[in-house]
Amino acid sequence: MAVKVLVVDDSGFFRRRVSEILSSDSNIQVIGTATNGREAIDQALALKPDVITMDYEMPMMDGITAVRQIMQRCPTPVLMFSSLTHEGARVTLDALDAGAVDFLPKNFEDISRNPDKVKQLLCEKVHSISRSNRRFSSTVSAPAAPPQAVRPIGTSLGSTTHARPAAPVHAASTPAPRRKPYRLVAIGTSTGGPVALQRVLTQLPGNFPAPIVLIQHMPAAFTKAFAERLDKLCKIRVKEAEDGDLLRPGLALLAPGGKQMMVDGRGTVRILPGDERLNYRPCVDVTFGSAAKAYGDKVLAVVLTGMGADGREGARMLKQSGSQVWAQDEASCVIYGMPMAVVKANLSDAVYGLDDIGRRLSEACI
């Protein structure tokens, strides 16, 4: 069945172009358009689309307000379009907090210069978030859900990203996390990651005893704003990583967009140019692999929500070195892709619900 999409933008050109691109995919159907946030809410209620593409700056009602109201009245996966600026990054992060699932840069030049690439990326995003678990408002400011039990390793997990409730698990059947003086905590994520990272990192105490590195698939213009946002919300310190930064307890370093981040045995971070041969810049596999080489069995790695399988090969290297790997559970993921890849490869030592991961990290690191 075709994915039904509502396109929302105050630019007639952009509405038409996005509609044309989506309609070129036989498995996507554009069922309506809207020119502002108020129309978007009315159309969402009337048409019940599977996915909404949403602009931010619009007359009558902006995109963030519209997303928030849609999540309250008819929860629907939303793909935001945003400008590649610091302000665009801030607005996009606000939209994700409001309940949007993912975002794409709004770049008219790319549409003209690389139409095939834009078509592939946009259609892939729409198909992916149409299968997401985000069928409800899940914001940082919302009350946290009760901690979820760990799924014992070896439990059968689904092979798709379709939303499906997790099987009930008795908490007593799961061992506590392995406690040891880890020299590094490494967390990798993609779609749904900005909100997931906020949920995890805000639970950590300011005296968290291990250094942390964060790998979030995100454009270069966004990572500095995201690091600044996390730093304001968290008790630990968070900054965008720079070449030569030193790993320190209670400090989380976020890989800069468009580049690769590696660590060495001296506790130094290396930022390298993004390799065009790699799909992801930054790439979780690259950072995890360097951590395995530098710290052997002293790494605790966590793979959070995201589509694709980035992190699986890096997790394999970490496991071969004796390190621990955790994965987020299916029920709390926006997109159960990256964690699923790790679990299906039998590389995860534990699978936790999102609201349990921060507490478990504090318990594991001594």
C-alpha beads as a LAMMPS data file, in Angstrom:
LAMMPS data file: protein, C-alpha beads

366 atoms
365 bonds

1 atom types
1 bond types

-500.0 500.0 xlo xhi
-500.0 500.0 ylo yhi
-500.0 500.0 zlo zhi

Masses

1 110.0

Atoms # bond

1 1 1 0.000 0.000 0.000
2 1 1 1.322 3.456 -0.907
3 1 1 2.507 5.809 1.823
4 1 1 0.070 8.741 2.022
5 1 1 1.834 12.100 2.391
6 1 1 0.655 15.619 3.250
7 1 1 3.051 18.346 1.982
8 1 1 3.112 21.582 4.010
9 1 1 5.009 24.679 2.813
10 1 1 4.107 28.315 2.150
11 1 1 6.258 28.316 -1.011
12 1 1 4.213 27.260 -4.026
13 1 1 7.393 26.252 -5.861
14 1 1 8.595 24.045 -3.015
15 1 1 5.179 22.438 -2.504
16 1 1 4.993 21.544 -6.182
17 1 1 8.578 20.303 -6.371
18 1 1 8.317 18.138 -3.258
19 1 1 4.969 16.773 -4.479
20 1 1 6.484 15.949 -7.887
21 1 1 9.482 14.188 -6.336
22 1 1 7.345 12.116 -3.989
23 1 1 4.765 11.290 -6.670
24 1 1 7.522 9.883 -8.899
25 1 1 7.739 6.986 -6.421
26 1 1 4.928 4.542 -7.179
27 1 1 4.779 3.598 -3.489
28 1 1 4.123 7.170 -2.314
29 1 1 0.894 9.109 -2.792
30 1 1 0.619 12.855 -2.115
31 1 1 -2.937 13.174 -0.780
32 1 1 -2.919 16.899 -0.021
33 1 1 -0.995 20.118 0.494
34 1 1 -1.191 23.014 2.959
35 1 1 0.273 26.520 2.977
36 1 1 0.501 27.151 6.736
37 1 1 0.366 25.434 10.098
38 1 1 -3.360 25.871 10.624
39 1 1 -4.163 24.319 7.256
40 1 1 -1.743 21.510 8.094
41 1 1 -3.655 20.632 11.269
42 1 1 -7.014 20.702 9.449
43 1 1 -5.676 18.574 6.601
44 1 1 -4.012 16.117 8.977
45 1 1 -7.297 15.616 10.826
46 1 1 -9.318 15.291 7.620
47 1 1 -6.943 13.219 5.457
48 1 1 -5.105 11.144 8.088
49 1 1 -1.790 10.943 6.181
50 1 1 0.918 8.418 7.019
51 1 1 3.636 11.116 6.864
52 1 1 3.664 14.931 6.865
53 1 1 6.498 17.010 5.376
54 1 1 6.622 20.335 7.190
55 1 1 8.288 23.705 6.654
56 1 1 9.074 25.904 9.656
57 1 1 8.592 29.514 8.577
58 1 1 4.983 29.969 7.449
59 1 1 2.254 32.601 7.913
60 1 1 -0.682 32.100 10.315
61 1 1 1.091 29.351 12.274
62 1 1 4.708 28.172 12.206
63 1 1 5.774 24.576 11.742
64 1 1 6.804 23.870 15.344
65 1 1 3.442 24.976 16.721
66 1 1 1.713 22.889 14.059
67 1 1 3.814 19.815 14.911
68 1 1 3.025 20.176 18.601
69 1 1 -0.719 20.401 17.967
70 1 1 -0.688 17.550 15.455
71 1 1 1.050 15.324 17.999
72 1 1 -1.662 16.167 20.528
73 1 1 -4.637 15.741 18.189
74 1 1 -3.651 13.170 15.545
75 1 1 -0.093 11.862 16.115
76 1 1 1.595 11.478 12.720
77 1 1 5.264 11.074 11.735
78 1 1 6.576 14.483 10.588
79 1 1 9.617 15.177 8.396
80 1 1 10.827 18.755 8.865
81 1 1 12.580 20.860 6.215
82 1 1 15.173 23.232 7.635
83 1 1 17.806 25.694 6.501
84 1 1 21.504 24.841 6.888
85 1 1 22.212 27.636 9.367
86 1 1 22.806 27.847 13.107
87 1 1 19.304 29.276 13.527
88 1 1 17.930 26.552 11.246
89 1 1 19.588 23.970 13.479
90 1 1 18.052 25.479 16.616
91 1 1 14.602 25.517 15.044
92 1 1 14.977 21.928 13.816
93 1 1 15.969 20.714 17.280
94 1 1 12.902 22.496 18.689
95 1 1 10.760 20.704 16.091
96 1 1 12.232 17.332 17.071
97 1 1 11.454 18.126 20.709
98 1 1 7.898 18.945 19.648
99 1 1 7.538 15.473 18.130
100 1 1 8.938 15.561 14.572
101 1 1 10.695 12.317 13.642
102 1 1 13.421 13.519 11.274
103 1 1 14.578 16.427 9.123
104 1 1 16.071 17.302 5.752
105 1 1 17.956 20.442 4.697
106 1 1 15.834 22.756 2.568
107 1 1 18.287 23.435 -0.209
108 1 1 16.922 24.738 -3.515
109 1 1 20.351 24.420 -5.171
110 1 1 20.504 20.682 -4.460
111 1 1 17.055 20.191 -5.964
112 1 1 18.224 21.836 -9.179
113 1 1 21.738 20.382 -9.262
114 1 1 21.211 16.829 -7.946
115 1 1 17.552 15.941 -8.565
116 1 1 18.149 12.165 -8.542
117 1 1 20.036 12.280 -5.253
118 1 1 17.380 14.500 -3.674
119 1 1 14.632 12.182 -4.886
120 1 1 16.364 9.118 -3.453
121 1 1 17.021 10.761 -0.089
122 1 1 13.558 12.281 0.300
123 1 1 11.709 9.112 -0.707
124 1 1 13.909 6.954 1.549
125 1 1 13.197 9.262 4.480
126 1 1 9.456 9.191 3.863
127 1 1 9.359 5.397 3.612
128 1 1 11.503 5.046 6.717
129 1 1 9.570 7.360 9.010
130 1 1 6.256 5.954 7.790
131 1 1 7.347 2.755 9.560
132 1 1 8.595 4.524 12.670
133 1 1 7.392 3.909 16.195
134 1 1 6.654 7.621 16.613
135 1 1 2.893 7.505 16.896
136 1 1 2.732 9.731 19.908
137 1 1 4.243 12.952 21.218
138 1 1 7.623 12.175 22.777
139 1 1 9.318 15.343 23.910
140 1 1 12.105 16.015 26.360
141 1 1 9.803 18.134 28.483
142 1 1 7.186 15.389 28.744
143 1 1 7.112 13.256 31.909
144 1 1 9.463 10.327 31.590
145 1 1 7.912 6.934 31.068
146 1 1 8.539 4.264 33.714
147 1 1 11.902 2.534 33.223
148 1 1 11.607 -0.450 30.925
149 1 1 13.019 -3.836 31.749
150 1 1 15.981 -5.260 29.897
151 1 1 15.242 -7.812 27.191
152 1 1 17.414 -10.880 27.800
153 1 1 19.970 -11.412 25.079
154 1 1 18.871 -14.065 22.621
155 1 1 15.196 -13.079 22.723
156 1 1 13.807 -13.038 19.191
157 1 1 13.373 -9.574 17.742
158 1 1 11.501 -8.455 14.650
159 1 1 13.226 -8.099 11.324
160 1 1 11.551 -4.853 10.281
161 1 1 11.222 -1.343 11.617
162 1 1 7.436 -1.566 11.893
163 1 1 6.067 -0.544 15.265
164 1 1 5.311 -3.571 17.387
165 1 1 4.958 -3.759 21.190
166 1 1 7.808 -5.470 22.957
167 1 1 7.087 -8.724 24.702
168 1 1 6.797 -8.320 28.485
169 1 1 9.975 -9.203 30.330
170 1 1 10.375 -9.883 34.023
171 1 1 13.017 -7.465 35.319
172 1 1 14.399 -10.018 37.795
173 1 1 15.422 -12.312 34.928
174 1 1 18.007 -9.824 33.679
175 1 1 21.444 -9.329 35.232
176 1 1 22.583 -5.892 36.378
177 1 1 25.048 -4.130 34.070
178 1 1 28.658 -5.162 34.351
179 1 1 30.456 -2.694 36.632
180 1 1 34.043 -1.721 35.853
181 1 1 36.251 1.372 35.409
182 1 1 35.506 1.974 31.746
183 1 1 37.931 4.352 30.074
184 1 1 35.333 5.456 27.522
185 1 1 31.586 5.460 26.896
186 1 1 30.741 5.697 23.169
187 1 1 27.170 6.337 21.976
188 1 1 26.080 6.143 18.328
189 1 1 22.697 7.092 16.874
190 1 1 20.834 8.503 13.864
191 1 1 17.100 9.074 13.236
192 1 1 15.454 9.919 16.558
193 1 1 18.873 10.413 18.117
194 1 1 18.694 14.085 19.145
195 1 1 15.770 13.452 21.496
196 1 1 17.134 10.062 22.578
197 1 1 20.524 11.537 23.489
198 1 1 18.844 14.264 25.518
199 1 1 16.829 11.649 27.386
200 1 1 19.951 9.610 28.189
201 1 1 22.468 12.347 28.945
202 1 1 20.203 14.431 31.192
203 1 1 20.070 11.448 33.569
204 1 1 23.838 11.414 34.109
205 1 1 25.325 13.120 37.198
206 1 1 27.847 15.935 36.809
207 1 1 30.561 13.725 38.330
208 1 1 30.030 10.909 35.820
209 1 1 33.356 9.045 36.022
210 1 1 34.031 8.251 32.358
211 1 1 34.670 10.330 29.227
212 1 1 31.914 10.125 26.595
213 1 1 31.980 10.403 22.813
214 1 1 28.754 10.929 20.833
215 1 1 28.233 10.098 17.157
216 1 1 24.992 11.488 15.743
217 1 1 24.274 11.501 11.997
218 1 1 23.774 15.226 11.452
219 1 1 24.845 17.967 8.987
220 1 1 27.911 20.066 9.750
221 1 1 25.795 23.181 10.382
222 1 1 23.822 21.424 13.119
223 1 1 26.276 19.723 15.459
224 1 1 27.586 22.855 17.193
225 1 1 24.053 24.033 17.996
226 1 1 23.128 20.540 19.184
227 1 1 26.168 20.328 21.467
228 1 1 25.338 23.744 22.923
229 1 1 21.775 22.625 23.553
230 1 1 22.878 19.445 25.310
231 1 1 25.375 21.388 27.418
232 1 1 22.588 23.646 28.712
233 1 1 20.290 20.713 29.508
234 1 1 22.784 18.305 31.101
235 1 1 24.716 18.167 34.371
236 1 1 27.745 16.845 32.479
237 1 1 29.588 19.098 30.022
238 1 1 28.956 18.685 26.296
239 1 1 30.825 20.289 23.404
240 1 1 31.366 19.768 19.697
241 1 1 34.631 17.867 19.368
242 1 1 37.707 19.583 17.952
243 1 1 40.931 18.000 16.799
244 1 1 43.241 17.564 19.792
245 1 1 40.520 17.609 22.472
246 1 1 41.315 15.454 25.491
247 1 1 38.905 12.864 26.826
248 1 1 37.896 13.797 30.381
249 1 1 35.468 12.317 32.925
250 1 1 32.102 14.051 32.838
251 1 1 32.737 15.539 29.385
252 1 1 30.832 14.408 26.289
253 1 1 32.362 15.234 22.900
254 1 1 29.996 15.301 19.915
255 1 1 31.433 14.341 16.532
256 1 1 31.208 17.310 14.140
257 1 1 28.929 16.844 11.139
258 1 1 30.616 16.139 7.811
259 1 1 33.774 14.756 9.459
260 1 1 35.039 11.631 11.220
261 1 1 36.007 11.344 14.871
262 1 1 38.605 8.915 16.196
263 1 1 40.218 8.438 19.611
264 1 1 43.676 7.224 20.523
265 1 1 45.224 5.486 23.535
266 1 1 46.562 8.769 24.927
267 1 1 43.033 10.068 25.366
268 1 1 43.208 12.444 22.427
269 1 1 40.424 13.019 19.901
270 1 1 41.280 13.217 16.208
271 1 1 38.908 14.931 13.779
272 1 1 39.480 13.893 10.176
273 1 1 37.960 15.071 6.893
274 1 1 34.817 13.205 5.883
275 1 1 35.605 10.418 3.406
276 1 1 33.204 10.600 0.458
277 1 1 33.399 6.806 0.154
278 1 1 31.611 6.453 3.497
279 1 1 27.832 6.858 3.641
280 1 1 27.926 8.527 7.044
281 1 1 29.932 11.538 8.128
282 1 1 30.325 11.145 11.070
283 1 1 30.288 7.346 11.058
284 1 1 29.649 5.289 14.206
285 1 1 31.749 2.388 12.895
286 1 1 34.800 4.628 12.513
287 1 1 34.671 5.949 16.082
288 1 1 33.802 2.575 17.619
289 1 1 36.626 0.926 15.685
290 1 1 39.196 3.448 16.884
291 1 1 37.954 3.015 20.470
292 1 1 38.371 -0.759 20.230
293 1 1 41.950 -0.325 19.045
294 1 1 42.809 2.310 21.672
295 1 1 41.116 0.903 24.779
296 1 1 40.554 -2.825 24.251
297 1 1 38.061 -4.129 26.808
298 1 1 37.635 -0.793 28.616
299 1 1 34.861 0.623 26.377
300 1 1 31.123 0.652 27.007
301 1 1 29.319 1.320 23.711
302 1 1 25.627 2.081 23.238
303 1 1 23.722 1.984 19.922
304 1 1 20.531 4.051 19.944
305 1 1 17.678 4.571 17.476
306 1 1 18.445 5.052 13.786
307 1 1 17.933 3.562 10.352
308 1 1 20.558 1.456 8.637
309 1 1 23.302 -0.591 10.262
310 1 1 26.010 1.950 11.132
311 1 1 27.641 0.825 14.382
312 1 1 27.342 -2.922 13.763
313 1 1 30.888 -3.444 12.445
314 1 1 32.324 -1.118 15.049
315 1 1 30.432 -3.064 17.711
316 1 1 31.929 -6.265 16.301
317 1 1 35.436 -4.836 16.747
318 1 1 34.603 -3.763 20.305
319 1 1 33.278 -7.210 21.173
320 1 1 36.399 -8.852 19.739
321 1 1 38.422 -6.616 22.084
322 1 1 36.315 -7.632 25.085
323 1 1 34.297 -4.436 25.478
324 1 1 30.600 -4.187 26.330
325 1 1 27.904 -3.208 23.798
326 1 1 24.344 -2.201 24.650
327 1 1 21.436 -1.595 22.269
328 1 1 18.217 0.377 22.663
329 1 1 15.109 -1.811 22.622
330 1 1 12.656 -1.859 19.730
331 1 1 9.691 -0.494 21.671
332 1 1 11.423 2.790 22.577
333 1 1 13.189 3.375 19.221
334 1 1 11.867 5.830 16.661
335 1 1 13.534 3.677 13.977
336 1 1 14.631 0.202 15.002
337 1 1 17.417 -0.175 12.473
338 1 1 20.865 0.402 13.965
339 1 1 20.120 -1.328 17.294
340 1 1 18.417 -4.196 15.471
341 1 1 21.532 -4.719 13.312
342 1 1 23.658 -5.056 16.454
343 1 1 21.216 -7.380 18.205
344 1 1 20.657 -9.622 15.155
345 1 1 24.435 -10.013 14.822
346 1 1 24.531 -11.228 18.463
347 1 1 26.810 -8.365 19.442
348 1 1 24.744 -6.834 22.270
349 1 1 25.406 -7.626 25.924
350 1 1 22.143 -5.982 26.999
351 1 1 19.088 -4.335 25.450
352 1 1 17.534 -1.484 27.426
353 1 1 14.551 0.811 27.060
354 1 1 15.513 4.425 26.386
355 1 1 14.465 5.754 29.793
356 1 1 16.575 3.111 31.518
357 1 1 19.869 3.691 29.703
358 1 1 21.087 6.763 31.594
359 1 1 20.554 5.113 34.981
360 1 1 22.213 1.917 33.784
361 1 1 25.237 3.886 32.559
362 1 1 25.620 5.455 35.993
363 1 1 25.402 2.012 37.611
364 1 1 27.927 0.440 35.228
365 1 1 30.683 3.066 35.366
366 1 1 32.694 3.124 38.588

Bonds

1 1 1 2
2 1 2 3
3 1 3 4
4 1 4 5
5 1 5 6
6 1 6 7
7 1 7 8
8 1 8 9
9 1 9 10
10 1 10 11
11 1 11 12
12 1 12 13
13 1 13 14
14 1 14 15
15 1 15 16
16 1 16 17
17 1 17 18
18 1 18 19
19 1 19 20
20 1 20 21
21 1 21 22
22 1 22 23
23 1 23 24
24 1 24 25
25 1 25 26
26 1 26 27
27 1 27 28
28 1 28 29
29 1 29 30
30 1 30 31
31 1 31 32
32 1 32 33
33 1 33 34
34 1 34 35
35 1 35 36
36 1 36 37
37 1 37 38
38 1 38 39
39 1 39 40
40 1 40 41
41 1 41 42
42 1 42 43
43 1 43 44
44 1 44 45
45 1 45 46
46 1 46 47
47 1 47 48
48 1 48 49
49 1 49 50
50 1 50 51
51 1 51 52
52 1 52 53
53 1 53 54
54 1 54 55
55 1 55 56
56 1 56 57
57 1 57 58
58 1 58 59
59 1 59 60
60 1 60 61
61 1 61 62
62 1 62 63
63 1 63 64
64 1 64 65
65 1 65 66
66 1 66 67
67 1 67 68
68 1 68 69
69 1 69 70
70 1 70 71
71 1 71 72
72 1 72 73
73 1 73 74
74 1 74 75
75 1 75 76
76 1 76 77
77 1 77 78
78 1 78 79
79 1 79 80
80 1 80 81
81 1 81 82
82 1 82 83
83 1 83 84
84 1 84 85
85 1 85 86
86 1 86 87
87 1 87 88
88 1 88 89
89 1 89 90
90 1 90 91
91 1 91 92
92 1 92 93
93 1 93 94
94 1 94 95
95 1 95 96
96 1 96 97
97 1 97 98
98 1 98 99
99 1 99 100
100 1 100 101
101 1 101 102
102 1 102 103
103 1 103 104
104 1 104 105
105 1 105 106
106 1 106 107
107 1 107 108
108 1 108 109
109 1 109 110
110 1 110 111
111 1 111 112
112 1 112 113
113 1 113 114
114 1 114 115
115 1 115 116
116 1 116 117
117 1 117 118
118 1 118 119
119 1 119 120
120 1 120 121
121 1 121 122
122 1 122 123
123 1 123 124
124 1 124 125
125 1 125 126
126 1 126 127
127 1 127 128
128 1 128 129
129 1 129 130
130 1 130 131
131 1 131 132
132 1 132 133
133 1 133 134
134 1 134 135
135 1 135 136
136 1 136 137
137 1 137 138
138 1 138 139
139 1 139 140
140 1 140 141
141 1 141 142
142 1 142 143
143 1 143 144
144 1 144 145
145 1 145 146
146 1 146 147
147 1 147 148
148 1 148 149
149 1 149 150
150 1 150 151
151 1 151 152
152 1 152 153
153 1 153 154
154 1 154 155
155 1 155 156
156 1 156 157
157 1 157 158
158 1 158 159
159 1 159 160
160 1 160 161
161 1 161 162
162 1 162 163
163 1 163 164
164 1 164 165
165 1 165 166
166 1 166 167
167 1 167 168
168 1 168 169
169 1 169 170
170 1 170 171
171 1 171 172
172 1 172 173
173 1 173 174
174 1 174 175
175 1 175 176
176 1 176 177
177 1 177 178
178 1 178 179
179 1 179 180
180 1 180 181
181 1 181 182
182 1 182 183
183 1 183 184
184 1 184 185
185 1 185 186
186 1 186 187
187 1 187 188
188 1 188 189
189 1 189 190
190 1 190 191
191 1 191 192
192 1 192 193
193 1 193 194
194 1 194 195
195 1 195 196
196 1 196 197
197 1 197 198
198 1 198 199
199 1 199 200
200 1 200 201
201 1 201 202
202 1 202 203
203 1 203 204
204 1 204 205
205 1 205 206
206 1 206 207
207 1 207 208
208 1 208 209
209 1 209 210
210 1 210 211
211 1 211 212
212 1 212 213
213 1 213 214
214 1 214 215
215 1 215 216
216 1 216 217
217 1 217 218
218 1 218 219
219 1 219 220
220 1 220 221
221 1 221 222
222 1 222 223
223 1 223 224
224 1 224 225
225 1 225 226
226 1 226 227
227 1 227 228
228 1 228 229
229 1 229 230
230 1 230 231
231 1 231 232
232 1 232 233
233 1 233 234
234 1 234 235
235 1 235 236
236 1 236 237
237 1 237 238
238 1 238 239
239 1 239 240
240 1 240 241
241 1 241 242
242 1 242 243
243 1 243 244
244 1 244 245
245 1 245 246
246 1 246 247
247 1 247 248
248 1 248 249
249 1 249 250
250 1 250 251
251 1 251 252
252 1 252 253
253 1 253 254
254 1 254 255
255 1 255 256
256 1 256 257
257 1 257 258
258 1 258 259
259 1 259 260
260 1 260 261
261 1 261 262
262 1 262 263
263 1 263 264
264 1 264 265
265 1 265 266
266 1 266 267
267 1 267 268
268 1 268 269
269 1 269 270
270 1 270 271
271 1 271 272
272 1 272 273
273 1 273 274
274 1 274 275
275 1 275 276
276 1 276 277
277 1 277 278
278 1 278 279
279 1 279 280
280 1 280 281
281 1 281 282
282 1 282 283
283 1 283 284
284 1 284 285
285 1 285 286
286 1 286 287
287 1 287 288
288 1 288 289
289 1 289 290
290 1 290 291
291 1 291 292
292 1 292 293
293 1 293 294
294 1 294 295
295 1 295 296
296 1 296 297
297 1 297 298
298 1 298 299
299 1 299 300
300 1 300 301
301 1 301 302
302 1 302 303
303 1 303 304
304 1 304 305
305 1 305 306
306 1 306 307
307 1 307 308
308 1 308 309
309 1 309 310
310 1 310 311
311 1 311 312
312 1 312 313
313 1 313 314
314 1 314 315
315 1 315 316
316 1 316 317
317 1 317 318
318 1 318 319
319 1 319 320
320 1 320 321
321 1 321 322
322 1 322 323
323 1 323 324
324 1 324 325
325 1 325 326
326 1 326 327
327 1 327 328
328 1 328 329
329 1 329 330
330 1 330 331
331 1 331 332
332 1 332 333
333 1 333 334
334 1 334 335
335 1 335 336
336 1 336 337
337 1 337 338
338 1 338 339
339 1 339 340
340 1 340 341
341 1 341 342
342 1 342 343
343 1 343 344
344 1 344 345
345 1 345 346
346 1 346 347
347 1 347 348
348 1 348 349
349 1 349 350
350 1 350 351
351 1 351 352
352 1 352 353
353 1 353 354
354 1 354 355
355 1 355 356
356 1 356 357
357 1 357 358
358 1 358 359
359 1 359 360
360 1 360 361
361 1 361 362
362 1 362 363
363 1 363 364
364 1 364 365
365 1 365 366
